[in-house]
Amino acid sequence: MTQHNDTVHFGDVAIRILTNSDELTVSELTLPAGAVASVHQHPHEEVNYVVSGVLDFMCNGEVTTLHAGQAIRIPPDKPHNITCHKEAPGVVLTAWTPSRKDLLARLED
């Protein structure tokens, strides 16, 4: 994991924090074509809106393919990940509630 100002990198996935409060964090995820975010889970509710690209969202073992203009909700504490299709990079607007203080702490490292 590396970071730069307002951005945290997990492998090829860049998470840029756009705004934050005690109850909400909003970020922009950038995934290169073919990138796979590792399976993870956290106590935050998450909503992902696909800005560009075609991405597979796996949640609790079920895969949903989304295109630009579509969104998906990820419940708290469910294993999930994102896979960007090989044809083009992807951009996802992500909101978490409550705030992702764990990500914000990595910006301060």
Secondary structure, DSSP 4 states (H G I P E B T S, - for coil): -EEETTEEEETTEEEEEEEE-SS-EEEEEEE-TT-BPPPB--SSEEEEEEEESEEEEEETTEEEEEETT-EEEE-TT--EEEEE-TTS-EEEEEEEES--HHHHHHHH-
